[in-house]
Amino acid sequence: SETYGDVLQIQIGTKPVLVLSGLETLRQALIRQGDDFLGRPDLFTFSLIGDGQSMTFSSDSGEVWRARRRLAQNALKTFAISPSPTSLINEKGEFDPYRYVVVSVANIICGMCFGKRYNHEDEELLSVVNLTDEFGAIAASGNPADFIPILKYLPSSAMKAFREINRKFLSFINKFVNEHYKTFDQNHVRDITDSLIQHSQEKKVDENSNIHLPNEKIVNIVNDLFGAGFDTITTALSWSLMYLVAHELDQVIGRERRPRLLDRAQLPYTEAFISEMFRHSSFMPFTIPHCTTKDTTLNGFFIPKGICVLINQWQVNHDPKLWKDPFTFCPERFFLFLTTMLQQMHFFKHDGEKDMSSHYGLTMKHKRCQ
């Protein structure tokens, strides 16, 4: 961005791609002109996720899509916190934390979505974890057919495997949704899936619209919630363990009990650490691609409808104009000393877009800090 500016158009294959950088440019595009940049591009890979019905990767951004997104957000709020304990806290000795993090996150999301908890050695749970690992590995390698469409007609072992992974995952989700339909009790809503079924049967999304939510849409919404929360939270926790937070938890809480959300006000350094972890690691340097929903202008440039847009959040998180020594890991820069004076600047975390709650609010939230 220092060389070519905050609004840069490049060509990837046959598709023009817009790369946006700079805090003010991203704020203008994603907040002030959020509706103009709300869409998703029509990429071949996106059509393979959730049998082409994923809300997260859908190129549709109309009123029906917005209403269903609000429904998913409302269902999530009701079941966003799981009080379940983990035996690992009481165990002594050394262990490799990564596998525990991955399995624990999957287990928590299963509890939120399906009201079911697994033993960490359960084969069904581990198969889901393996599927998400395989999904991430293939997705991270990219798919040339997204930008050279003719390639989608050629044989591809990677895309064949990607289709099979999505088929297995949808089958897993579909099994639970069908079980929930059979055991659904209007007076006893157990989890997110029950909440979606309840709204579906009422055919009521909000006060101003009545939009039918068919069975396959419930499956796709749950699929989105599971996938969105799993990868982001797992990666964030893994980076946190790599950076190694200081001893504030021991000093404030001690080792007699586990931390609670109520402790947050007494843990300013821990919160600053989490914020700095997101900034410094920028483990997703670009968000999921956006696209423009109509012809628009940005920073004096004309931008046509339907162009693919990449949000360069790594640049914002490492911009020396915004951060002193941006490549140094320094939680103190986020330290909440004088809260009223420290609300002037944003930093961008995963998919920092207008009213998206970072994929239905599943990712960690933190205050805006200097």
N, C-alpha and C positions, 0 to 999 in steps of 0.2 A: 504493500500500500504506500510505502514511502516513495517508491519509484513511479507507480502508475496511478496512485490516488485511491480514494475510498470506494469508487464505483468503477469496477473493471469488468469488461466483457472478454471472455475467452471462448475458444471453440474446442469442445471435446467430442471427437467423432463428427457426427452430422448435426449436433445440437449446440446452439449458442448458450453459454452459461454466464450468468452475472455473479460476480463475487463482490460482496459488500463488506467493508471494513470500517473501523472508526466508530467511536462511541456515539457521536452525534448522528452519524449516518444511520447506524442501526436503530437508534432511538426513533429517528424520523420514520424509517421504513416499518419497523415492527410495532410501534406504539401509535404515533400520530397518523400514519398511513397504514395501520395494521390490516385493515380489510383489503387493501390493494395487494398485500403480500401474504395473504393467509393460505393460499392454495398449496397443493402438492403437485409436482410434475408427473406426467403420465409416463413413468418409467416401467420397463418390462419387469424388472425385479419386483417392484411394488405389486404388480398384478399377481404374483405368485404367493404373496403373503396373505394368509387368512382367506384363501380361495378367491382373492380379488375383492373381498368385502371389508377389508380392514378400514376402520375409521382413521387411524393414525396415518396410514399411507394412502388414503383415498384422495383422488384428484377432485372430488366433489366437496365444495365448501358452502353449499346452499343452506336454506333454512331448515330442511329436514336433518341434515348433517349437524347443524348447530344445536338443534333441539335434542338430538340423541346424545351429543357430547355433554350437554348440560345434565341429561338424565344420568349418564355414567358418572359424572362428577358428584352429583347428589348421592348416588348409591355408594360411592367410594367414601364420602365424608362420614357416613354412618358406621362404616366398618374399617376405618383407616388405622386404628390402633389395636394391636393384638396384645393381650396381657400375658400370653403364655410364657412359662419359664423355660429355661434350657439347662439340662444337667451339666453342660460344660462348665458353667460358672462354679459349680461345686467340686469340679475335678482338679487334681493337682498334677503337676508334671508338665513336660514340654509337648507341643503339638504343632502341626502345620495348620495355620489358621485359614488358608484360602479355601480348602474344601469345606470346612465348617461354615465359612461365610456364605459360600454358594448354596449349600444344602439348606442352611438356616433361612436364607432369604426366600428360596423356593417354598419352603415349608410355611413361612409366614404368609406369603401371597396365596398359597393353597388354602390356608385358614381363612383369610379375608374373602376370597372368591367362592370357596366351596364349603367353608365351615369344617374342613377336615384337616387334621394334623397327622403327620407320619412319624414313625421311628426313622432316625437318620440313616438307617441301613435298609429301609424299605425299597424293594426293587422298583416299584412304580415311581416313587419319588426320584430315585437315582436315574431312571430312564428319562424322566422329564429334564433333569439337570443336564444329562448328556445331550439331549436334543437341543437345548438352548446353547450349549457349548458348540455344537456342530453348526447351528444356525449362525452364531457369531463369527465363527471361523470362515464360513463361506461368504457371509455378507461383507466382512472386512476386506476380503480379497477383491471385491468389486466385480462388476459384470459389464464387459464391453458392450453387450447388446443394449444396455440402457442408453448409450449414446451413438451406437451404430446399429440401428434397428434391424437391418437385414440379417445380422448375426443370430437373431433369435430363431431363425429357421434352420440353423446348422446344429448338428448334434453337439451336446455339451454335457460331459459327465458331472460337472459342478452344478449345473442347473437341474439336471435330473435328480441329483442328491438333494438339492434345495427344495424341489417340489415334494420329494418324499418326506423330508423333515417337516414341512408345513402340513402335509397330509396327516402324518402321525400326531402332530401337536393338536390339530383341529379335532382329530378323533378322540384324543384325551379329553379335551374341553367338552366336546359334544356328549361324551358319556356322562359327565357330571351334570350338564344342563338337563339332559333327559331324566336322570335320576331325581333332579330337583323338581321337575314338572310332576313326576309321579308322587312325590312326597310333600308337595307344596301346601302350606297351611297359611291362609290369609292372615290369621291372628298370631302367627309365630314366624316372623321373618328372620332367618338364621344368618344370612350373609349377603354379599353383593349380588350373587345370582338370584336369590330369592327376591331381593329388592327390585331387580330388573324384571323378573316375572310378574311381580305385583303391579308395576307400572304398565307392563304389556297388557295384562288382563284388564286394567282400568282404561287402557288406551289413552292415557293422559300423561303428557310430558311436562307441561307447565300450565299456568293459568290461561295462557293465550293461544295454545295450540293443542290439537289432538292428533297425534301422529302414531300410527300403528307400529309396533315393535315386534316383528315376527321372530320365530324361534332362531332362524339362522343369524339374525342381527344380534340377538343376545349372545350367541356363541362367539361372534366376531368381536363384540364389545369386551367380553371376558378375555378373549384371546389377546386383545390390545392391552388391557389392563395388566395381564400377567406379564407379557413381553416387555412392556414399557417400564414397569417397576423393577423387573428382575435384573436386567442388564445394567441399568444406571446405578441402582443401589449397590449391587455387587461390586461394580467397578469402584464406586466412591469409597466403600468400606475397605476394599483392598488397598487403595491408595492411602487411606487413613492409617492403616496398619504399617504401610511402608514408611510413611513419614514419622510415625511414632509420636503421638501426642505426649505432652509433659505430664507431670504428676498431680495436676489439679483435681482430678476425680478422686484420687486417694486422699488428698488433703481436705476436700470439702465433704465427701460422702463417706470415705473410709471403705473398709472391706466387709463390713457387717451386712450390707444390703446392696441391691442393684440400683443403678441410676434410674430416675424417673423424669418425665417431662417437667414436673413441677420444680425440679432442681435447676432448670435452665437459667433462671435469673441469677443463680449463685455460681454459674460456671461461665463467666465471660471469656476466659482464655480458651476453653474448649470450643465455644462457638466461634471465636476468632480463628482457631486452628482449622475448623471445618471449612470456614469461608476461604481461608488461604489455601487449603488443600484443593478446593475447586478451582481457584484462580491459577495457582502455580502449575498444577498438573494439566489442566485443560484437557482432560482425558478424551473429550470429544472436541477436537479443534474446530470442526464444522458441525452445524446442526444437521438434522435430517433435511434434505433439500426442500426449499419452498418453491412456489412459482407465483407469478402475478395473476390476479383474477380479472384484471382489466387493463387497458392502456393507461399508463400513469407517467408521472415525471418524478425524478429524485435528484436533488442537487443540480437541477438544471438540465438533466439528461432525460430524453424520452425513452421510456421502457415499454415495449409492447406487451400485450396480454399473452400469458402462457409461457413466458421465458423462465427457464430454470434458474433459481437463485440460491447461492451458497452463502451462509452467514459465517463470516470469519471471526468467531468468538475468541480464538487463540490470540489474534492480533490485539483485540481490546484488552484481554487479560494480561498482555505483556507490553502494552504501549508505554514507553518511558515518559510520555506526556501525562499519563494518568498515575503511574506507579513509580516510586523511587526504587531503584535497583530491582526491576521487574523479574529478573531471573534468580533472585535470592528468595528462599523460602523464609518468610518472616510473618508469623501470625500476629505480631504486635501491630502491624499496619491496620488490622481489623479490630483491634482491641476497643471494646465499648467503654471508653472512659467518660466522655461527655456526650451522651446519646444525642442530645438536641443539636450538637454541632457536627455530628457524624452521619448525616442523612443526605449528603449532597451528591454522592456518586454511586452509580450502579456497578456491579461487575456481572458478567454474563455467565450463567451456568447452563446446563443442558437445555437446548431449545428455548432460549429466552425470548419468547414471542408473546404477543398480546393475548391475554386471557386463556392461555392454554394450560396453566397450572402444571407446566412441565410434564406433559403426558398424564393428565387427569390428577395431578397433585401427588404422584407417587414418589417423586424425588424429594430430597431433603430441602427444607426451606430455611432461609436465613435472612437477617436484616440487611438493609443497604448500609454500607459502611465506607468510610474514607480509607 
